[in-house]
Amino acid sequence: MLVIVCYESLALNFLSAGDDDPETRRAEMSCGHAVTPQSLTAWCRSLLDQGQHKFLCPALKEGTLQRCNAEWPYAEVRRLAVLTQEEQSHFEETMAVLAAAEYCEHKTCPGCQSFVERADITNLCVMCTICTAEKGHAFQFCWQCMREWKGPGPRSDRCDNPGCTNPDIEKLAKCREIKLPEVKNVSCPSMRACPTCGNLVEHDTTGCKNIICNRCRVEFCFVCLKVTQVCLQTSNYFIGCSDGVAPRQTSIPSWNRN
């Protein structure tokens, strides 16, 4: 789950390389913008906190209000931010987890604690090859309740273990109602499943009604759950949607990466 937060208030110091204050040491990034090591570390940490494992330059392009958005290689960030050993370990571990979550759907096997990737996203019955080899017979577990599989399979709704329910659906059902102060006369659930990939996100109630999912990077409307391009055909960022507020979701969309 991700809480969408505005990081514009961070005291960051990104300038064109030629604008350096001689009293302040700045490193010139590969995109041509200069930044203090402290600001670079703070910005990249904030991106990781938002669930983003790619480091993009936030400086404005000269003479515009458009962000640079050039991607900095991690090797460059590590060198110019002058990360401590502890910071480096935190960055690399977090990046690995976020990248794995983006490019494959994996969980920890309840039997051996190894990472298992689900081949069929419609089937909750998953076999662990390591446990199967060690036990000498097929070991299957439920992708939803994370217990050894009970009952017939494959199934897409639940296994026969008592209390096997999708915790994400419960969160969507029980989350609080919020008002979006900058969107006229609109209230909606505080948590949504991204309509593209199913990732759970929360709105922090600041800014407009549209957010960008940190996993699939698709922008959608938090109110009507349409992708932004479709929503904006009959609305704008700060007024209600033509189709009103989408009800609480009772299922999680599956991410078709194709």
C-alpha positions as CSV (number, residue, x, y, z in Angstrom):
1,M,0.0,0.0,0.0
2,L,1.2,3.5,-0.8
3,V,0.2,6.8,0.7
4,I,0.4,9.5,-2.0
5,V,2.3,12.5,-0.5
6,C,3.3,15.8,-2.0
7,Y,7.1,16.2,-1.7
8,E,7.2,19.7,-3.2
9,S,7.8,21.1,0.3
10,L,11.1,19.3,0.7
11,A,13.9,21.8,1.0
12,L,15.7,20.6,-2.1
13,N,18.3,22.6,-4.0
14,F,18.5,21.8,-7.7
15,L,20.0,24.4,-10.0
16,S,21.5,24.7,-13.5
17,A,25.1,23.9,-13.3
18,G,26.1,27.4,-14.1
19,D,24.1,28.9,-11.2
20,D,26.3,27.4,-8.5
21,D,26.8,29.5,-5.4
22,P,30.6,29.4,-4.7
23,E,29.9,29.0,-1.0
24,T,27.9,25.8,-1.5
25,R,29.4,22.6,-2.9
26,R,27.2,21.0,-5.5
27,A,27.6,18.0,-7.8
28,E,26.7,18.3,-11.5
29,M,24.4,15.4,-12.5
30,S,24.5,13.7,-15.9
31,C,21.4,15.8,-17.0
32,G,23.3,19.1,-16.4
33,H,21.6,20.1,-13.2
34,A,23.6,20.7,-10.0
35,V,22.6,19.6,-6.5
36,T,24.1,19.4,-3.0
37,P,24.8,15.9,-1.8
38,Q,22.3,16.4,1.1
39,S,19.5,17.5,-1.3
40,L,20.3,14.6,-3.6
41,T,20.1,12.1,-0.8
42,A,16.8,13.6,0.6
43,W,15.2,13.6,-2.9
44,C,16.1,10.0,-3.7
45,R,15.0,8.8,-0.3
46,S,11.7,10.5,-0.8
47,L,11.2,8.7,-4.1
48,L,11.9,5.4,-2.4
49,D,9.4,6.3,0.3
50,Q,6.8,6.8,-2.4
51,G,7.6,3.4,-3.8
52,Q,9.7,4.5,-6.8
53,H,12.9,2.8,-7.5
54,K,14.0,5.0,-10.4
55,F,15.6,8.3,-9.6
56,L,14.3,11.2,-11.7
57,C,15.6,14.8,-11.7
58,P,13.0,17.2,-10.3
59,A,14.6,20.4,-11.5
60,L,12.7,22.6,-13.9
61,K,13.8,22.9,-17.5
62,E,15.2,26.3,-18.1
63,G,12.4,28.9,-18.9
64,T,9.6,26.4,-18.3
65,L,7.5,24.9,-15.5
66,Q,8.3,21.4,-16.8
67,R,10.4,19.0,-14.8
68,C,13.6,17.7,-16.3
69,N,12.7,14.0,-15.3
70,A,16.0,12.7,-16.6
71,E,16.7,9.3,-15.0
72,W,19.9,9.1,-12.9
73,P,21.7,5.7,-12.8
74,Y,22.0,4.5,-9.2
75,A,25.8,4.3,-9.6
76,E,25.8,8.1,-10.2
77,V,23.5,8.7,-7.2
78,R,25.6,6.5,-4.9
79,R,28.8,8.4,-5.9
80,L,27.5,12.0,-5.9
81,A,25.2,11.7,-2.9
82,V,28.1,10.4,-0.8
83,L,25.9,7.8,0.8
84,T,27.0,6.2,4.1
85,Q,27.3,2.4,4.2
86,E,24.0,2.3,6.1
87,E,22.2,4.5,3.6
88,Q,23.7,2.5,0.7
89,S,22.3,-0.7,2.2
90,H,18.9,0.8,2.7
91,F,18.8,2.2,-0.8
92,E,19.8,-1.0,-2.5
93,E,17.6,-3.3,-0.4
94,T,14.6,-1.0,-1.0
95,M,15.3,-0.7,-4.7
96,A,15.5,-4.5,-5.1
97,V,12.1,-5.0,-3.3
98,L,10.4,-2.3,-5.4
99,A,11.8,-3.5,-8.7
100,A,10.8,-7.1,-7.9
101,A,7.2,-5.9,-7.1
102,E,7.0,-4.0,-10.4
103,Y,8.3,-6.6,-12.7
104,C,6.9,-9.8,-11.2
105,E,4.2,-10.9,-8.7
106,H,6.0,-12.7,-5.9
107,K,5.4,-13.7,-2.3
108,T,7.2,-15.6,0.4
109,C,6.4,-19.4,0.6
110,P,4.9,-20.1,4.1
111,G,6.9,-23.4,4.1
112,C,10.5,-22.5,3.3
113,Q,10.3,-18.6,3.1
114,S,11.8,-18.5,-0.4
115,F,10.3,-16.1,-3.0
116,V,7.8,-17.7,-5.3
117,E,6.4,-16.1,-8.5
118,R,2.8,-16.9,-9.5
119,A,2.7,-18.0,-13.1
120,D,-1.2,-17.8,-13.4
121,I,-2.5,-14.7,-11.8
122,T,-6.1,-16.1,-11.9
123,N,-5.1,-19.2,-9.8
124,L,-4.7,-18.9,-6.0
125,C,-3.2,-22.4,-5.7
126,V,0.5,-22.1,-6.1
127,M,3.2,-24.8,-5.9
128,C,6.5,-24.2,-4.2
129,T,9.2,-26.3,-6.1
130,I,11.7,-26.1,-3.2
131,C,9.2,-27.5,-0.6
132,T,8.0,-30.1,-3.1
133,A,11.5,-31.3,-3.6
134,E,12.3,-31.4,0.1
135,K,9.1,-33.1,1.1
136,G,8.9,-35.6,-1.7
137,H,5.4,-34.6,-2.7
138,A,3.6,-31.6,-4.1
139,F,3.5,-28.7,-1.7
140,Q,0.9,-26.1,-2.6
141,F,-0.1,-22.9,-0.7
142,C,-2.9,-20.3,-1.0
143,W,-1.7,-17.0,-2.5
144,Q,-4.5,-15.2,-0.6
145,C,-4.4,-16.5,3.0
146,M,-0.7,-17.7,2.7
147,R,-1.4,-21.1,4.3
148,E,-1.0,-24.7,3.0
149,W,-3.6,-25.2,0.3
150,K,-6.8,-27.0,1.3
151,G,-9.5,-28.2,-1.1
152,P,-9.7,-28.6,-4.9
153,G,-7.8,-26.4,-7.2
154,P,-7.3,-24.3,-9.3
155,R,-9.5,-21.6,-7.8
156,S,-9.6,-17.8,-8.2
157,D,-11.7,-16.9,-5.1
158,R,-10.4,-18.7,-2.1
159,C,-9.1,-22.1,-0.7
160,D,-11.0,-24.2,1.9
161,N,-9.0,-22.9,4.9
162,P,-11.4,-21.1,7.3
163,G,-11.2,-17.3,7.0
164,C,-9.6,-17.3,3.6
165,T,-10.4,-13.8,2.4
166,N,-8.5,-11.2,0.4
167,P,-7.2,-8.7,3.0
168,D,-6.9,-6.0,0.3
169,I,-10.7,-6.2,-0.3
170,E,-11.3,-5.9,3.4
171,K,-9.2,-2.8,3.5
172,L,-11.1,-1.3,0.6
173,A,-14.4,-2.1,2.4
174,K,-13.4,-0.7,5.8
175,C,-11.4,2.4,4.8
176,R,-12.7,5.8,5.9
177,E,-14.4,8.3,3.8
178,I,-12.5,11.5,2.9
179,K,-13.2,14.9,1.4
180,L,-10.9,16.4,-1.2
181,P,-10.8,20.0,-0.2
182,E,-9.5,21.3,-3.5
183,V,-12.1,19.3,-5.5
184,K,-15.6,20.9,-5.2
185,N,-18.2,18.9,-3.3
186,V,-16.4,15.6,-3.6
187,S,-15.9,12.9,-1.0
188,C,-14.8,9.3,-1.7
189,P,-13.1,6.3,0.0
190,S,-9.6,7.1,1.2
191,M,-8.2,4.0,-0.4
192,R,-8.5,2.6,-3.9
193,A,-7.1,-0.3,-6.0
194,C,-5.4,1.0,-9.1
195,P,-7.7,0.2,-12.0
196,T,-4.7,-0.8,-14.1
197,C,-2.6,-3.0,-11.8
198,G,-4.6,-3.5,-8.5
199,N,-2.0,-1.8,-6.3
200,L,-3.6,-0.2,-3.2
201,V,-3.1,3.5,-2.9
202,E,-4.3,6.2,-0.5
203,H,-4.9,9.9,-1.3
204,D,-3.5,12.4,1.3
205,T,-6.3,14.8,0.5
206,T,-4.1,17.5,-0.9
207,G,-4.0,18.7,-4.5
208,C,-6.2,17.4,-7.4
209,K,-8.3,14.2,-7.6
210,N,-5.8,12.5,-10.0
211,I,-2.8,10.4,-8.9
212,I,-0.1,8.4,-10.5
213,C,0.2,4.7,-9.3
214,N,3.7,4.1,-8.0
215,R,3.7,0.5,-9.4
216,C,2.4,0.7,-13.0
217,R,2.9,4.6,-13.4
218,V,-0.6,5.0,-14.9
219,E,-2.4,8.2,-13.8
220,F,-6.0,7.8,-12.9
221,C,-8.8,9.6,-11.2
222,F,-9.3,8.7,-7.5
223,V,-13.0,9.6,-7.7
224,C,-14.4,7.9,-10.8
225,L,-11.5,5.4,-11.2
226,K,-11.1,6.1,-14.9
227,V,-7.6,6.8,-16.4
228,T,-7.0,10.5,-16.4
229,Q,-7.2,10.9,-20.2
230,V,-10.8,9.5,-20.1
231,C,-11.9,11.4,-17.0
232,L,-10.7,14.7,-18.4
233,Q,-12.8,14.4,-21.5
234,T,-15.8,15.4,-19.5
235,S,-14.3,16.9,-16.4
236,N,-11.1,18.6,-15.0
237,Y,-8.7,18.0,-12.2
238,F,-10.6,20.1,-9.6
239,I,-14.4,19.4,-10.2
240,G,-16.6,16.3,-9.8
241,C,-16.7,13.6,-12.4
242,S,-19.5,13.3,-15.0
243,D,-20.2,9.7,-13.8
244,G,-20.0,10.7,-10.1
245,V,-18.0,8.8,-7.4
246,A,-17.2,5.2,-8.2
247,P,-18.4,2.8,-5.4
248,R,-16.1,1.0,-3.1
249,Q,-14.3,-1.7,-5.0
250,T,-15.2,-5.4,-4.3
251,S,-12.5,-7.0,-6.4
252,I,-8.9,-6.3,-7.2
253,P,-7.9,-5.7,-10.9
254,S,-5.3,-8.1,-12.3
255,W,-2.3,-6.4,-14.0
256,N,-1.9,-7.5,-17.6
257,R,1.6,-6.4,-18.4
258,N,1.1,-7.1,-22.1
